[in-house]
Amino acid sequence: MLCDVFPERYQTQLDEKVDRLTALLPKSEPMTVFASRPANYRARAEFRVWHEGDRTDYIMFDPDTKEKVAIESCPMALESIANLMPRLMAEIVRQPALRTKLFQVDFLATLSGEMLVTLIYRRPLQQKNGGQTKTDQAWLEAAQALRKTLPITHIIGRARKQKVCLDQDFVIERLQVDEQSFVYQQVENSFTQPNAEMAQNMLHWGRKMAALANPDQSKDLIELYCGNGHFSIALASHFNQVLATEISKTSVASAEFNIDANRTDNVRVVKMAAEEISAALEGQRAFFRLKDVDLKSYDFNTIFVDPPRSGLDDLTRKMVTEFEHILYISCNPETLARDLADIGRTHDVVETALFDQFPYTHHIESGVYLKRKAK
């Protein structure tokens, strides 16, 4: 497939995903299906670079044959990326300082119009000289010129154990949800939602489920795997307080930036793994990172989880059932089905949703809202 899109097949592939997810999940109300744009939907794109004589191309590797395939265009990517790609390559070919031993080019774009480009090299961009680190001046001047001639907001150069930022290593995204604008710092080389318009749909659905779980905003929310605060911030207005946890130091810093940028005063982020916060809530042990957090001051009625593809670990799967309401975002329907087999003993599935984050692939992103069974 390699960057191609097939709009004429889009609805068929979406229907197949709906059938597959429906077969895996417990019966509930009709599933809400959020379709993607059939083209120009990816806000992130990464391409290897291949040099042969005077020619340099973006390439990808065929997943079946493993052979390299030159990428002339990428209609999967946002139009801003697709339009930039040939112009950037022309400048790379023209400038030896940019082209020499260039190994990979990464694009990170936003709906709000920012563009970050990372150029990755198999040669050093910096040298130690008399205790000082000096950046390759020819590369630096050529990279700075790119920002003047092309629609690029930020440029980063990477080499082995080296990172050169012309100014900053992030973009600012603004997502429009329920007639509100949410601001998100998205850091290069960190996880961000690849389909920005679908991210807006996911936040809309999450907010709608939060309103069902806590209609008077009197209770509190705990979130595991919060990343850069993507959901925490958007759902915060539906709860009295939000305690969010994340293990990645970079993501925690980004979440704190986003909390301030959105002027959200009822969200607290702590750097903890899901298993650790599970143990803390169970009273199994005390954690230094919670020394300034009074867990007893929270009145949680809802837990939000967005785990990795492996799903919930045993302790966390047990822990989530202690809450009246569960919001579960999943990127793997098989591990979701496994987790729901256990959670379904105490909770009923109320609503389900499919978010077609990755059109034309087998990947399925889904959401499930569960409520504790009536006694």
C-alpha positions in Angstrom: 0.0 0.0 0.0 2.8 2.4 0.9 1.2 5.8 1.1 -1.6 5.0 -1.5 -5.2 5.7 -0.8 -8.3 4.0 -2.4 -11.3 6.2 -1.8 -13.5 3.9 -3.8 -12.8 1.1 -1.4 -13.0 3.2 1.8 -16.5 2.3 2.9 -16.0 -1.4 2.3 -12.8 -1.5 4.4 -14.6 0.5 7.1 -17.6 -1.9 7.1 -15.2 -4.9 7.5 -13.7 -3.2 10.6 -17.1 -2.6 12.1 -18.0 -6.3 11.6 -14.8 -7.5 13.1 -15.1 -5.2 16.2 -18.8 -6.1 16.6 -17.9 -9.8 16.7 -15.3 -9.2 19.4 -17.2 -6.9 21.8 -20.1 -7.7 24.1 -23.5 -6.7 22.7 -24.6 -3.2 23.5 -26.3 -0.2 22.0 -25.5 0.3 18.3 -21.9 1.1 17.8 -21.0 4.7 16.9 -18.7 4.7 13.9 -16.4 7.7 13.1 -15.2 7.5 9.5 -11.9 9.1 8.5 -11.3 11.3 5.6 -10.4 8.8 2.8 -7.3 10.8 1.9 -4.9 13.4 3.4 -5.5 12.4 7.0 -2.1 11.6 8.5 -0.4 14.4 10.5 2.8 12.4 10.8 4.9 10.8 8.2 8.4 9.2 8.2 10.4 8.2 5.1 13.8 6.6 4.7 16.0 8.3 2.1 17.8 6.5 -0.7 20.8 7.9 -2.7 21.8 6.5 -6.0 24.1 8.6 -8.2 22.7 12.0 -8.6 19.2 10.8 -7.6 17.8 11.0 -4.1 14.3 9.6 -3.2 12.0 9.2 -0.3 11.5 5.4 0.1 9.5 2.9 2.0 9.9 -0.8 2.2 7.3 -3.2 0.8 6.0 -5.2 3.8 5.8 -8.4 1.8 8.9 -8.3 -0.4 11.0 -6.0 1.8 12.1 -4.2 -1.3 12.5 -0.5 -1.3 9.9 1.5 -3.2 10.4 5.2 -4.2 7.7 7.4 -2.9 6.8 10.2 -5.4 3.8 11.4 -3.4 1.9 10.5 -0.3 -1.9 11.2 -0.5 -2.3 9.6 3.0 -0.5 12.6 4.5 -2.1 16.0 5.3 -2.0 18.2 2.2 0.6 20.4 3.9 3.0 17.4 4.1 2.1 16.1 0.7 2.7 19.5 -0.9 6.0 20.1 1.0 7.6 16.7 0.1 8.7 17.3 -3.5 9.8 20.9 -2.7 11.9 19.8 0.2 13.5 17.0 -1.8 14.4 19.4 -4.5 16.2 21.6 -2.0 17.9 18.6 -0.4 19.2 17.5 -3.8 20.4 21.0 -4.5 22.3 21.5 -1.2 25.2 19.0 -0.5 25.2 20.1 3.1 21.6 18.8 3.5 21.9 15.8 1.2 25.2 14.2 2.3 24.5 11.0 4.2 20.8 12.0 4.9 19.2 8.8 6.1 15.6 9.7 7.0 13.1 12.6 6.9 10.2 12.9 9.4 7.3 15.3 9.1 5.0 16.4 12.0 2.2 18.7 10.9 -0.8 20.2 12.6 -4.3 21.3 11.6 -3.4 24.7 13.0 -0.8 25.1 10.2 2.6 24.3 11.9 5.1 22.0 10.3 8.2 20.4 12.0 10.7 18.6 9.8 13.4 16.3 11.2 16.4 15.4 9.1 18.3 12.4 10.3 21.9 11.7 9.2 24.5 9.0 9.2 27.2 11.5 9.8 27.8 13.8 12.8 26.3 17.3 12.7 28.3 18.5 15.7 32.0 18.3 16.7 33.8 18.8 20.0 36.4 21.5 19.8 38.3 22.7 22.8 35.6 21.7 25.2 32.9 23.3 23.1 30.3 21.7 20.8 30.2 23.3 17.3 27.4 22.6 14.8 28.3 22.0 11.2 28.0 25.6 9.9 27.2 24.7 6.3 24.3 22.4 7.4 23.1 25.0 9.9 22.9 27.8 7.2 21.3 25.4 4.7 18.7 24.4 7.3 17.9 28.0 8.2 17.5 28.8 4.5 14.9 26.1 4.2 12.6 27.9 6.7 12.8 31.0 4.6 12.0 29.4 1.3 9.6 26.6 2.4 6.5 26.4 4.6 8.4 24.8 7.5 7.9 26.2 11.0 10.7 24.2 12.8 13.6 22.1 11.7 15.6 19.5 13.7 18.8 17.7 12.7 19.5 14.4 14.2 22.6 12.1 14.1 23.9 9.4 16.4 23.5 10.8 20.0 23.1 14.3 18.5 20.1 16.6 18.2 20.2 20.1 16.8 17.1 22.3 17.1 17.0 25.5 15.1 14.5 26.8 17.8 12.2 24.2 19.4 11.4 20.5 19.1 7.6 20.7 19.2 4.6 22.1 17.4 1.4 23.5 18.8 -1.9 21.8 17.7 -5.3 23.3 18.2 -8.2 20.8 18.1 -11.8 22.0 17.8 -14.2 20.0 19.9 -17.7 20.8 20.9 -17.2 24.4 19.8 -14.1 24.7 22.1 -10.5 24.9 21.1 -8.0 22.7 22.9 -4.2 23.5 22.7 -1.7 20.7 22.7 2.1 20.7 22.6 3.2 17.8 20.4 6.9 16.9 20.9 9.0 15.5 18.1 9.8 11.8 18.4 7.1 11.4 21.0 3.6 9.9 20.6 0.9 12.1 19.1 -2.4 11.2 17.5 -1.5 10.6 13.8 -5.0 11.3 12.5 -5.8 14.8 13.9 -9.4 15.0 12.7 -10.1 11.6 14.2 -8.5 12.8 17.4 -11.2 15.5 17.5 -13.8 12.8 17.2 -12.3 10.8 19.9 -12.3 13.8 22.3 -15.9 14.5 21.4 -17.0 10.9 22.2 -14.9 10.9 25.4 -16.5 14.1 26.6 -20.0 12.8 25.8 -19.3 9.6 27.8 -17.9 11.6 30.7 -21.1 13.7 30.8 -23.1 10.4 31.1 -20.8 9.1 33.9 -20.8 12.3 35.9 -23.7 14.5 34.9 -23.4 17.0 37.9 -19.5 17.2 37.7 -19.4 16.4 41.4 -17.1 13.4 41.3 -13.5 12.9 40.2 -11.7 11.1 37.4 -8.5 9.1 37.4 -6.7 8.5 34.1 -3.9 6.0 33.4 -1.6 6.3 30.4 -2.4 10.0 30.0 0.4 10.8 27.5 0.5 14.6 26.9 -2.9 15.1 28.6 -4.8 14.7 25.4 -8.0 13.3 27.1 -7.3 14.6 30.6 -7.7 18.2 29.5 -10.7 17.8 27.3 -12.6 15.8 29.9 -11.7 17.9 32.8 -14.7 20.2 32.7 -16.9 17.2 33.3 -15.3 16.4 36.7 -14.5 18.1 39.9 -10.8 16.9 39.9 -8.7 14.8 37.5 -5.6 12.8 38.6 -3.7 11.6 35.5 -0.7 9.3 35.4 2.0 8.7 32.8 5.3 6.9 32.9 7.1 8.9 30.2 9.1 11.9 31.5 8.7 13.7 28.2 5.0 13.2 28.1 4.5 14.3 31.7 6.4 17.6 30.9 4.2 18.0 27.8 1.1 17.3 29.8 2.0 20.0 32.3 2.7 22.5 29.5 -0.7 21.7 28.0 -2.5 22.0 31.3 -1.1 25.5 31.6 -1.8 26.4 28.0 -5.4 25.4 28.4 -5.7 27.1 31.8 -7.1 23.9 33.2 -6.8 24.2 37.0 -8.4 20.9 38.1 -5.9 18.4 36.5 -2.9 17.0 38.3 -0.3 14.8 36.5 2.1 12.4 38.3 4.8 10.3 36.8 3.8 6.8 37.6 3.2 3.5 35.8 -0.3 2.1 35.8 0.8 -0.8 38.0 2.2 1.6 40.5 -0.9 3.7 40.8 -2.9 0.5 41.1 -0.8 -0.6 44.0 -1.1 2.8 45.6 -4.9 2.9 45.3 -5.0 -0.7 46.8 -2.9 0.6 49.7 -0.2 -1.9 49.0 2.7 0.6 49.4 3.5 4.3 49.5 5.2 6.1 46.7 7.5 9.1 47.1 6.1 10.6 43.9 2.7 10.7 45.6 4.0 12.5 48.7 2.2 15.7 47.7 -0.9 14.0 46.5 -3.6 13.2 49.0 -5.4 10.2 47.4 -8.0 10.3 50.1 -9.1 13.8 49.0 -10.4 12.4 45.7 -13.8 11.0 45.2 -13.3 8.9 42.1 -16.3 7.5 40.3 -14.7 7.2 36.8 -11.5 5.7 35.5 -10.2 6.4 32.0 -7.6 4.0 30.4 -5.8 4.2 27.1 -3.3 1.3 27.4 -0.7 0.1 24.9 -1.5 -2.7 22.4 -0.8 -5.2 25.2 -3.9 -4.0 27.0 -4.3 -3.9 30.8 -2.0 -5.9 33.1 -3.6 -8.2 35.7 -3.4 -5.8 38.6 -4.8 -2.8 36.6 -7.6 -5.0 35.1 -8.7 -5.9 38.6 -8.3 -2.3 39.8 -10.5 -0.7 37.2 -13.5 -2.8 38.4 -13.4 -0.9 41.7 -14.8 2.2 39.8 -18.5 2.7 39.0 -17.7 4.0 35.5 -14.9 2.9 33.1 -13.9 4.6 29.9 -11.6 2.4 27.8 -9.8 3.6 24.6 -8.1 0.7 22.8 -5.7 0.3 19.9 -6.0 -3.5 19.9 -9.5 -5.1 19.7 -8.1 -8.5 20.7 -6.6 -7.4 24.0 -9.7 -5.2 24.6 -11.9 -8.3 24.2 -9.7 -10.2 26.6 -9.9 -7.4 29.2 -13.7 -7.0 28.8 -14.2 -10.7 29.4 -13.0 -10.1 33.0 -14.4 -6.6 33.4 -17.8 -7.8 32.1 -18.3 -9.8 35.3 -18.9 -6.6 37.2 -19.7 -4.0 34.6 -22.1 -3.7 31.6 -21.0 -2.2 28.3 -23.2 0.9 27.7 -21.7 2.5 24.6 -19.1 1.5 22.0 -17.4 3.4 19.2 -15.0 2.8 16.4 -12.6 5.5 15.3 -11.0 4.8 11.9 -7.7 6.2 12.9 -5.7 4.2 10.3 -7.7 3.7 7.1 -6.7 0.9 4.7 -5.0 -1.0 7.4 -6.1 -3.8 9.8 -5.7 -1.5 12.8 -8.8 -0.6 14.8 -9.1 2.1 17.4 -12.1 1.8 19.6 -13.8 3.2 22.7 -16.0 1.4 25.3 -18.0 3.0 28.1 -18.9 0.6 30.9 -21.0 1.0 34.1 -21.1 -1.2 37.2 -23.9 -3.8 37.1 -27.0 -3.0 39.2 -27.1 -5.1 42.3 
